[in-house]
């Protein structure tokens, strides 16, 4: 079973940028899809972006045009580049995959505030 660890969160002003990383353990990273989800206080977890093993990407409408998901299979890492951040992007961001069951990372906090 793969393990996922997120990093790169922090405090940023509106309009700023952050890049989140999702580091995977195991030796099958190149074969699995990776998704980013987020959960704001008092809200349910919501889908943000997905990248397939072939590199096909899908985005939630709320982040389309601002966020970019990518992966580096040689580094066993997926990324979420977040630009033009808004206060409503504030949440804990989790990476996730499905491999004989759903696997989640522990999350990284992103706070967008003046």
C-alpha positions in Angstrom: 0.0 0.0 0.0 1.3 3.4 -1.0 1.7 6.2 1.7 1.2 9.9 0.9 2.7 12.9 2.7 1.7 16.5 1.8 3.8 19.6 2.3 4.1 23.2 1.1 1.1 24.7 2.9 1.3 28.1 4.6 0.0 31.6 4.9 -0.3 33.7 1.7 -2.0 36.9 0.8 -4.8 37.0 -1.7 -3.5 36.9 -5.2 -0.4 35.0 -4.1 0.9 31.6 -5.0 1.8 28.3 -3.3 3.0 25.0 -4.5 1.9 21.9 -2.6 3.8 18.6 -2.8 2.5 15.1 -2.3 5.4 12.6 -1.8 4.5 8.9 -2.2 6.2 5.9 -0.8 6.4 2.6 -2.6 7.5 1.7 -6.1 4.2 1.9 -8.0 3.7 5.6 -8.1 3.8 5.9 -11.9 0.8 3.6 -12.2 -1.6 5.4 -9.9 -3.8 8.4 -10.2 -3.4 11.2 -7.7 -6.1 13.7 -6.6 -6.1 16.8 -4.4 -9.0 17.5 -2.2 -9.6 20.2 0.4 -11.6 20.7 3.5 -12.5 24.1 5.0 -13.6 24.6 8.6 -17.3 23.5 8.9 -17.4 22.1 5.4 -17.2 18.7 3.8 -14.1 17.6 1.9 -14.3 18.6 -1.7 -12.5 17.6 -4.9 -9.9 20.0 -6.3 -7.9 18.3 -9.0 -6.9 14.9 -10.4 -4.1 13.6 -12.5 -4.2 10.2 -14.1 -1.2 7.8 -14.5 -1.1 9.0 -18.1 -1.1 12.7 -17.1 -4.7 13.6 -18.0 -5.9 16.3 -15.6 -9.3 17.3 -14.3 -10.2 20.3 -12.1 -13.0 21.6 -10.0 -14.7 24.6 -11.6 -13.7 26.7 -8.6 -10.0 26.3 -9.3 -9.9 25.9 -13.1 -7.5 28.3 -14.7 -5.8 29.1 -11.3 -4.5 25.7 -10.1 -2.3 23.2 -12.0 -1.8 19.6 -11.0 1.3 17.8 -12.2 3.5 14.8 -11.3 7.1 13.8 -11.5 7.2 10.0 -11.5 11.0 9.9 -11.2 10.6 11.7 -7.8 7.4 9.8 -6.8 5.8 13.2 -6.2 2.6 15.0 -7.3 2.3 18.8 -7.1 -0.5 21.3 -6.9 0.6 24.8 -8.2 -1.9 27.3 -6.8 -1.9 30.8 -8.3 -4.2 33.8 -7.8 -5.2 32.5 -4.4 -8.5 33.7 -2.8 -9.6 33.7 0.8 -12.1 31.0 -0.1 -9.2 28.7 -1.0 -8.4 28.5 2.7 -8.5 24.8 3.7 -6.6 21.8 4.7 -5.4 20.2 1.4 -5.1 16.4 1.1 -3.7 14.2 -1.6 -5.4 10.9 -2.3 -5.2 7.8 -4.5 -7.0 4.6 -4.9 -5.1 1.4 -4.6 -7.1 -1.6 -3.2 -8.9 1.0 -1.2 -8.6 4.8 -0.8 -5.4 6.2 0.6 -5.2 9.7 2.1 -2.3 11.9 3.2 -2.4 13.7 6.5 -3.1 17.1 4.9 -1.3 20.5 4.8 -2.9 23.8 5.9 -3.3 26.6 3.3 -4.5 29.9 4.7 -5.2 32.8 2.3 -5.7 36.1 4.2 -4.6 39.7 4.3 
